Amino acid sequence: MPRQPVLFELSGEHPTLPQAEALACLGAESPDFCQMGSGPGFLLVECQPDHLQAVSDRLALTHRLGRYLGSSSLERLEKTAVDLPLPRGSLCIRIKKVEGQYPEVDTFELVKKLGHALSKEHPIDLTSPDLNLRVLLSDRVHFFLGQFEIDRKQFDRRKVAERPYFSPISLHPRYARALVNLTGVRRGETLLDPFCGTGGIVLEAALLGMKAIGSDIDPLMVDGCRRNLEHFGVSGAVVEVSDIGDIHQKFGDVNAVATDPPYGRAASTNKEDINGLYERGLNAMTESLVPGGRLGLVLPREIAAEGLELMQVHRQRVHRSLTRYYHLFTRPL
């Protein structure tokens, strides 16, 4: 089947993570994809259309995606719209402005203009249309079919306060999912979180179909992680008490590691110096990774790691006293 152009409408909650997550998911589920372009709020690729469901099922930081139809200037919007390669069927039109773009445009009036222009060939149906035409006002006007919607509310149903056992410093499930996705791990492969805490990363990996393993030096955290997994109907994940230095002996080689270690202060380090813990942790995680395996690591500062190649860093300011750095490392072949 030939590849087709696909537009991803990215969330605006972070400047770089949404695109990085989408590209990693494409690499895992549609490895022959080709990036065509990107801009404010969107990513444009060519990929196999029968891979899109698997890609969309993984995503956390994308709103929707679908077949790309074309682009135009705002002045040529109506003329371009009538020439779009739209399939037959009734139509619903939705327009969205990327933040900061086209502040002068009234999207309601624009929808009416487009509806009038397209209604000669496509009946307008706002309740059960055959086609969902999306118009994204970004660096230009981009047209695409909204074929796959990301259920972003699912992550709120798994946020910290909804778990039987929780720690207030845990990553939001959207970012835990994105961290898992950044590693490019595939369904059926093994992902380890050696600082699993209450299990947010293990939970997201297990829900995606990975062989999820979690460990923590604190038995209370391990028990809480197991309770949380059971609460969300996850079975098959392995969660054990383990010091970070023992993970390779206990679990063997893994395809990927994704983890958000303690940051010090109130976080539990079992009274170990935080810098020493990070050094031991990096050595142990490097040893555990198969050649070519990736490590997604969140820390309160940017670091380098001996024996690993740094591929990406994404900075996220959480509040005045905390900035998270999402690192992506790979173990060389």
C-alpha positions as CSV (number, residue, x, y, z in Angstrom):
1,M,0.0,0.0,0.0
2,P,1.5,3.4,-0.9
3,R,2.2,5.9,1.8
4,Q,-0.1,8.9,2.2
5,P,0.4,12.4,3.7
6,V,-0.8,12.7,7.2
7,L,-1.1,15.8,9.4
8,F,-0.8,15.5,13.2
9,E,-2.5,18.3,15.1
10,L,-0.2,18.6,18.2
11,S,-1.1,19.8,21.6
12,G,0.3,23.1,22.7
13,E,1.2,22.1,26.3
14,H,4.9,21.9,25.5
15,P,7.0,23.4,22.7
16,T,9.0,20.2,21.7
17,L,7.7,17.1,23.4
18,P,4.5,16.6,21.3
19,Q,6.4,16.4,18.0
20,A,9.2,14.3,19.5
21,E,6.5,11.8,20.9
22,A,4.7,11.6,17.5
23,L,8.0,10.9,15.7
24,A,8.9,8.2,18.2
25,C,5.5,6.5,17.8
26,L,5.8,6.6,14.0
27,G,9.3,5.1,14.3
28,A,7.9,2.3,16.4
29,E,4.7,1.6,14.5
30,S,5.4,2.8,10.9
31,P,9.2,2.6,10.5
32,D,9.2,3.5,6.8
33,F,7.5,6.9,7.5
34,C,9.0,10.1,6.1
35,Q,8.8,13.5,7.7
36,M,7.6,16.2,5.2
37,G,7.5,19.2,7.4
38,S,6.3,20.8,10.6
39,G,5.3,24.2,12.0
40,P,3.4,25.7,14.9
41,G,1.0,23.1,16.2
42,F,1.5,20.5,13.5
43,L,3.6,17.7,12.1
44,L,3.4,16.5,8.5
45,V,4.6,13.0,7.5
46,E,4.1,10.4,4.8
47,C,3.3,6.9,6.2
48,Q,1.3,3.7,5.6
49,P,-2.4,4.5,6.3
50,D,-3.0,1.1,7.9
51,H,-0.4,2.0,10.6
52,L,-2.3,5.1,11.8
53,Q,-4.6,3.3,14.3
54,A,-1.6,1.8,16.1
55,V,0.2,5.2,16.1
56,S,-2.8,7.1,17.4
57,D,-3.5,4.5,20.1
58,R,-0.2,5.4,21.7
59,L,-0.2,9.2,21.6
60,A,-0.7,11.5,24.6
61,L,0.4,14.9,23.4
62,T,-1.5,15.1,20.1
63,H,-5.2,16.1,19.6
64,R,-5.9,14.3,16.3
65,L,-4.5,13.2,13.0
66,G,-5.6,12.3,9.5
67,R,-5.1,12.5,5.8
68,Y,-3.5,15.8,4.7
69,L,-5.3,17.5,1.9
70,G,-3.4,20.7,1.2
71,S,-2.4,24.1,2.3
72,S,-3.1,27.7,1.2
73,S,-2.8,31.3,2.3
74,L,-5.7,32.8,4.1
75,E,-6.6,34.9,1.0
76,R,-6.9,31.8,-1.2
77,L,-8.7,29.7,1.4
78,E,-12.1,29.3,-0.3
79,K,-10.6,28.7,-3.8
80,T,-8.2,26.1,-2.4
81,A,-11.1,24.4,-0.4
82,V,-13.2,23.8,-3.5
83,D,-10.3,22.1,-5.2
84,L,-9.4,19.8,-2.3
85,P,-9.3,16.0,-3.1
86,L,-12.3,15.3,-0.8
87,P,-14.0,11.9,-1.0
88,R,-17.7,11.8,-1.6
89,G,-20.0,12.3,1.4
90,S,-21.5,14.7,3.8
91,L,-19.2,17.2,5.6
92,C,-18.6,18.8,8.9
93,I,-16.1,21.7,9.1
94,R,-14.0,22.5,12.2
95,I,-11.5,25.4,12.3
96,K,-8.8,25.8,14.9
97,K,-6.3,28.6,15.4
98,V,-2.9,27.7,16.8
99,E,-2.2,30.0,19.7
100,G,-0.9,33.4,18.5
101,Q,-1.8,32.8,14.8
102,Y,-4.4,35.0,12.9
103,P,-5.8,36.8,16.0
104,E,-8.0,38.9,13.7
105,V,-9.8,36.0,12.2
106,D,-13.4,35.1,13.2
107,T,-13.4,31.3,12.9
108,F,-17.2,31.2,13.1
109,E,-17.5,33.4,10.0
110,L,-14.8,31.4,8.3
111,V,-16.7,28.2,8.8
112,K,-19.8,29.7,7.2
113,K,-17.8,30.8,4.2
114,L,-16.2,27.4,3.7
115,G,-19.6,25.7,4.3
116,H,-21.2,27.8,1.6
117,A,-18.3,27.1,-0.9
118,L,-18.3,23.3,-0.3
119,S,-22.0,22.6,0.1
120,K,-22.6,22.4,-3.6
121,E,-20.7,19.1,-3.7
122,H,-20.9,18.0,-0.1
123,P,-24.0,18.3,2.1
124,I,-23.2,19.9,5.4
125,D,-24.0,17.6,8.4
126,L,-23.0,18.7,11.9
127,T,-24.3,15.5,13.7
128,S,-23.2,12.4,11.8
129,P,-21.1,13.5,8.8
130,D,-19.2,11.1,6.5
131,L,-16.2,13.5,6.5
132,N,-14.7,15.6,9.3
133,L,-12.8,18.4,7.5
134,R,-10.3,20.1,9.9
135,V,-8.7,23.4,9.1
136,L,-5.7,24.5,11.1
137,L,-4.7,28.1,11.0
138,S,-1.0,28.0,11.6
139,D,2.0,29.4,9.6
140,R,-0.4,28.8,6.7
141,V,-3.9,27.3,6.4
142,H,-3.7,23.5,6.5
143,F,-6.6,21.2,5.5
144,F,-6.8,17.6,6.7
145,L,-9.4,14.9,7.4
146,G,-9.8,14.3,11.2
147,Q,-9.7,10.5,11.1
148,F,-8.3,9.7,14.5
149,E,-9.1,11.6,17.7
150,I,-6.9,11.1,20.8
151,D,-8.8,10.3,23.9
152,R,-6.9,12.7,26.2
153,K,-9.5,12.5,29.0
154,Q,-8.3,8.9,29.7
155,F,-5.1,10.3,31.2
156,D,-7.1,12.5,33.7
157,R,-8.9,9.3,34.8
158,R,-5.5,7.9,35.8
159,K,-4.0,11.1,37.3
160,V,-2.4,10.9,40.8
161,A,-5.5,11.8,42.8
162,E,-7.5,9.0,41.2
163,R,-5.1,6.3,42.3
164,P,-5.6,4.2,45.5
165,Y,-1.9,5.0,46.4
166,F,-0.2,8.1,45.2
167,S,2.7,10.5,45.6
168,P,2.0,14.2,44.8
169,I,5.3,14.5,42.9
170,S,4.5,11.9,40.3
171,L,4.4,12.8,36.6
172,H,1.0,13.5,35.1
173,P,-0.1,10.4,33.1
174,R,0.2,12.3,29.8
175,Y,3.9,12.9,30.4
176,A,4.4,9.4,31.8
177,R,3.0,8.1,28.5
178,A,5.1,10.5,26.4
179,L,8.2,9.4,28.3
180,V,7.4,5.7,27.5
181,N,6.8,6.7,23.8
182,L,10.0,8.6,23.5
183,T,12.0,5.4,24.0
184,G,10.4,4.0,20.8
185,V,9.7,0.7,22.6
186,R,7.4,-1.6,20.7
187,R,4.5,-3.7,21.9
188,G,5.7,-6.9,23.3
189,E,9.1,-5.5,24.1
190,T,10.4,-5.1,27.7
191,L,10.4,-1.7,29.5
192,L,11.8,-1.2,33.0
193,D,11.3,1.6,35.5
194,P,13.8,1.0,38.2
195,F,12.5,3.9,40.3
196,C,8.9,3.0,39.8
197,G,7.4,4.7,42.9
198,T,3.6,4.5,42.7
199,G,3.8,3.0,39.2
200,G,2.6,5.7,36.8
201,I,5.2,4.9,34.1
202,V,4.8,1.1,34.6
203,L,1.0,1.6,34.2
204,E,1.3,3.4,30.9
205,A,3.8,0.9,29.5
206,A,1.6,-2.0,30.5
207,L,-1.5,-0.4,28.9
208,L,0.4,0.0,25.7
209,G,1.1,-3.8,25.6
210,M,4.8,-3.7,26.7
211,K,6.3,-6.2,29.1
212,A,6.4,-3.7,31.9
213,I,8.8,-4.1,34.9
214,G,9.0,-1.8,37.9
215,S,11.3,-1.8,40.9
216,D,11.9,0.4,43.9
217,I,14.0,0.1,47.0
218,D,11.0,1.0,49.2
219,P,8.6,-1.9,49.9
220,L,5.7,0.5,50.6
221,M,6.1,2.0,47.1
222,V,6.2,-1.5,45.5
223,D,3.0,-2.4,47.4
224,G,1.4,0.8,46.4
225,C,2.4,0.3,42.7
226,R,0.9,-3.2,42.7
227,R,-2.3,-1.8,44.2
228,N,-2.5,0.9,41.5
229,L,-1.9,-1.5,38.7
230,E,-4.7,-3.8,40.0
231,H,-7.0,-0.8,40.4
232,F,-6.7,0.0,36.7
233,G,-7.1,-3.6,35.6
234,V,-3.5,-4.3,34.7
235,S,-2.2,-7.8,35.1
236,G,1.1,-9.3,34.0
237,A,3.4,-6.4,35.0
238,V,6.3,-7.4,37.2
239,V,7.0,-5.2,40.3
240,E,9.7,-6.1,42.8
241,V,11.7,-4.6,45.6
242,S,15.2,-3.9,44.4
243,D,18.2,-1.6,44.8
244,I,19.1,0.2,41.6
245,G,22.4,-1.6,41.6
246,D,20.8,-5.0,41.4
247,I,18.4,-4.5,38.5
248,H,20.5,-6.2,35.7
249,Q,21.1,-9.3,37.9
250,K,17.4,-9.4,38.8
251,F,15.7,-8.6,35.5
252,G,18.3,-9.2,32.8
253,D,18.5,-7.2,29.5
254,V,15.6,-4.8,28.6
255,N,14.7,-3.0,25.4
256,A,14.0,0.3,27.1
257,V,14.2,2.1,30.4
258,A,11.8,5.0,31.3
259,T,12.1,6.5,34.7
260,D,11.6,9.6,36.9
261,P,14.0,9.1,39.8
262,P,13.8,10.9,43.2
263,Y,15.1,14.5,43.1
264,G,16.3,14.7,46.7
265,R,14.8,16.9,49.4
266,A,11.6,15.3,50.4
267,A,12.0,12.5,47.9
268,S,13.2,9.2,49.3
269,T,16.7,8.3,48.5
270,N,17.2,5.9,51.4
271,K,19.6,8.5,52.9
272,E,22.0,8.1,49.9
273,D,23.6,11.2,48.4
274,I,21.6,12.1,45.4
275,N,24.5,12.5,43.1
276,G,25.9,9.1,44.1
277,L,22.4,7.6,43.5
278,Y,22.3,9.1,40.0
279,E,25.7,7.8,39.1
280,R,24.9,4.3,40.3
281,G,21.6,4.4,38.6
282,L,23.0,5.5,35.2
283,N,25.6,2.7,35.4
284,A,23.0,0.1,36.2
285,M,20.5,1.3,33.6
286,T,23.3,1.4,30.9
287,E,24.2,-2.2,31.8
288,S,20.6,-3.3,31.6
289,L,19.9,-1.8,28.1
290,V,20.4,-4.0,25.0
291,P,22.6,-2.4,22.4
292,G,20.5,0.2,20.6
293,G,18.1,0.4,23.5
294,R,16.9,3.7,24.8
295,L,16.6,5.4,28.2
296,G,14.0,8.1,28.9
297,L,15.1,9.9,32.0
298,V,13.5,12.8,33.8
299,L,15.7,14.8,36.2
300,P,15.7,18.3,37.7
301,R,18.8,19.2,35.7
302,E,20.5,18.4,32.4
303,I,23.2,15.6,32.6
304,A,25.5,13.6,30.5
305,A,26.0,9.8,30.9
306,E,29.1,7.8,30.2
307,G,28.4,4.9,27.8
308,L,25.2,6.5,26.5
309,E,24.6,8.9,23.6
310,L,22.3,11.8,24.4
311,M,19.8,12.2,21.6
312,Q,17.3,14.7,23.0
313,V,16.6,17.0,26.0
314,H,13.2,18.7,26.6
315,R,13.0,21.3,29.3
316,Q,9.7,21.7,31.2
317,R,9.2,24.4,33.8
318,V,6.8,23.0,36.4
319,H,6.9,25.8,39.0
320,R,9.4,28.3,40.4
321,S,11.5,25.8,42.2
322,L,11.2,22.8,39.8
323,T,12.2,22.4,36.1
324,R,12.2,18.9,34.7
325,Y,14.5,17.8,31.9
326,Y,13.3,14.9,29.8
327,H,16.5,13.2,28.5
328,L,16.5,10.6,25.7
329,F,19.7,8.5,25.6
330,T,20.6,5.5,23.5
331,R,23.1,2.7,24.1
332,P,25.4,2.5,21.1
333,L,25.3,-0.7,19.0
